[in-house]
Amino acid sequence: MHANLPLTLGDAAAAFNNQVIRGALAPDLAHQYTEVKSDEWVRACGAVTHFDREM
């Protein structure tokens, strides 16, 4: 149904490197957005959530 949508923030950050998508934003904004979202994904992968603690 939505096979083209990224399943994770990491997948979305990787897809953002597409030149067509990046071309829609100013270069500085595109770079900053990529850095912030990549960092957010790394931190999310290492976080222990309430759900994890309940397992």
Kinemage of the C-alpha trace (Angstrom):
@kinemage 1
@onewidth
@group {chain A} dominant
@subgroup {mainchain}
@vectorlist {calphas} color= white
{ca met a 1} P 0.000 0.000 0.000
{ca his a 2} L 2.689 2.526 0.997
{ca ala a 3} L 5.741 0.644 -0.196
{ca asn a 4} L 7.578 3.856 -1.060
{ca leu a 5} L 7.347 5.411 2.404
{ca pro a 6} L 10.387 5.004 4.665
{ca leu a 7} L 9.710 2.708 7.609
{ca thr a 8} L 12.117 4.395 10.027
{ca leu a 9} L 13.642 7.796 10.626
{ca gly a 10} L 16.961 6.299 9.530
{ca asp a 11} L 15.441 5.236 6.214
{ca ala a 12} L 13.872 8.673 5.806
{ca ala a 13} L 17.194 10.416 6.460
{ca ala a 14} L 18.864 8.200 3.858
{ca ala a 15} L 16.098 8.919 1.327
{ca phe a 16} L 16.482 12.645 1.987
{ca asn a 17} L 19.866 12.491 0.287
{ca asn a 18} L 17.954 12.242 -2.999
{ca gln a 19} L 19.051 15.270 -5.036
{ca val a 20} L 15.500 16.161 -6.114
{ca ile a 21} L 14.338 16.387 -2.517
{ca arg a 22} L 17.460 18.212 -1.339
{ca gly a 23} L 17.121 20.627 -4.264
{ca ala a 24} L 13.832 21.890 -2.863
{ca leu a 25} L 15.630 23.392 0.160
{ca ala a 26} L 18.464 25.848 0.535
{ca pro a 27} L 21.783 23.946 0.772
{ca asp a 28} L 22.487 25.091 4.346
{ca leu a 29} L 19.000 24.099 5.496
{ca ala a 30} L 19.223 20.699 3.789
{ca his a 31} L 22.592 20.024 5.433
{ca gln a 32} L 21.380 21.109 8.874
{ca tyr a 33} L 18.187 19.044 8.568
{ca thr a 34} L 20.168 15.938 7.590
{ca glu a 35} L 22.569 16.384 10.508
{ca val a 36} L 19.789 16.900 13.062
{ca lys a 37} L 17.678 13.962 11.880
{ca ser a 38} L 20.662 11.624 11.625
{ca asp a 39} L 21.674 12.524 15.188
{ca glu a 40} L 18.083 12.073 16.346
{ca trp a 41} L 18.017 8.580 14.799
{ca val a 42} L 21.296 7.549 16.451
{ca arg a 43} L 20.038 8.726 19.853
{ca ala a 44} L 16.677 6.990 19.377
{ca cys a 45} L 18.382 3.696 18.565
{ca gly a 46} L 20.345 3.840 21.812
{ca ala a 47} L 17.503 4.966 24.058
{ca val a 48} L 15.842 2.659 26.555
{ca thr a 49} L 12.123 3.378 26.493
{ca his a 50} L 9.374 2.693 29.004
{ca phe a 51} L 8.232 -0.122 26.713
{ca asp a 52} L 11.729 -1.679 26.827
{ca arg a 53} L 11.783 -1.572 30.624
{ca glu a 54} L 8.378 -3.252 30.835
{ca met a 55} L 9.484 -6.213 28.708
